[in-house]
Amino acid sequence: QVQLVESGGGLVQAGGSLRLSCATSGSIFRFNFMGWYRQAPGKQRELVATIAAAGRTNYADSVKGRFTISKDNGANTLYLQMNSLKPDDTANYYCNMGTLGGMDYWGKGTLVTVSS
């Protein structure tokens, strides 16, 4: 059973930075795509950033230039570096990993709170 465990969330002032991590219980090489999503209170879950196995990245317009997604294959870990944080970035952040064959896994989330 694949497990994804997020960490790195917390409370930060506007303009600050956080780095989220998502560790997988198995090899990250099995996944074709990986990403971060977030869900703010009362809102739908939305895509933040994705990265393909070969390294191609994609970002939501709202985080472009501020967030960077990356992965460490050796450590089987996905990262999200978040800079210049805004109160609107406050949400639960979820890690997602999947395969072209239809396997789809989610972490339980880590809470990011940005104070103004």
N, C-alpha and C positions, 0 to 999 in steps of 0.2 A: 504494500500500500504506500503510495507516494504521499509524503507530507511536505507542506510548505510552511515555514515559520518566519513571520515577519518580525522585525525589531527596529528600534531606532526612533520611534515616534516619541512625542512629548510636547511640552509647552514651550513656545518660543515667541519672542517679540517680533513684530513686523520688521522686515528687513534682515532678519536673521537667517540661519541656515540649519538644515538637518540632513542627515544621510540615513535613508532607510535601507535595510538589508532583508533579503529573503533567502533563507537557506533551504535547500531541498534535500530530502533524505537519500536520494539516489543520484545518479550521474545526470548532470545538466545536459549532457550530449544527447539524451533521448528526446529532448524537446525541440520542436521546430520553431516555436515562437514563445516569447515570454513578455510579460508586461505588468504595468502597474495601473490600477484603477482606483477611483476614490468615490466615496458616497458621503455627502454632507447631510445633516439632519433635514428630513422632509424633501430630499431630492433623490433623483435616480442615480444609480451608479454610472460613472462616466469614465471613459478612457483618459489616462494621463499620458502614458508613453509605452511604446512597445519596442522590442528588439528581436530581430530574427536570429536564427542560429549562426548565420554568416556575418551578423553584426549590423545589418541595416536597421536604422532607427526611425521612429515616427513619434511625433509629439502633438498633443492637443495645442491649439493656437494659444490658449490661455497660459501655457507654461513654457512656450518656446523661448529660448534665450535665458531661462531661469533654472530649468530642471535638466538633468542629464541622466539618462539611463545607461547602465553598463552591466557587464557580467564578468565573473571570474570563473572560467571553466574548471580550473584546478580546485577551487574552493567550493564548486557547485553552488554559487551564490549570485543572486541578482541584486543590483543596487539602484537606488534612486537618489541622486544628489540634488537637493532642493536649496536654491539660493534666492535671495531677495523675496522671502516669503511674505505673503499678504494675508490679511484676515480671511479673504475669500478662499484661501487654500485650506482652511480648516475642514477636516473630514476624516473619516476612517479610510485608510489606504490599504488596498488589497493587492496581493501578489497573485499573478496568474501564469500558469505554464501549460502548454498544450502541444499536441502533435497533429500532423495532417491526417492521421488516421482516426481522429475524433476524440482522443483522450484529452481531458480538460480538468485541470486541478486548480484549486483556490486555497489561499491561506485564510486564516481567521481575521486578519486585519490588525493594523496598528493605528492608534489615534494620533493625529497631528492637530494641535491647537495653536493658532497664531493670534496673539493678542495685539490690539491696536495701540 
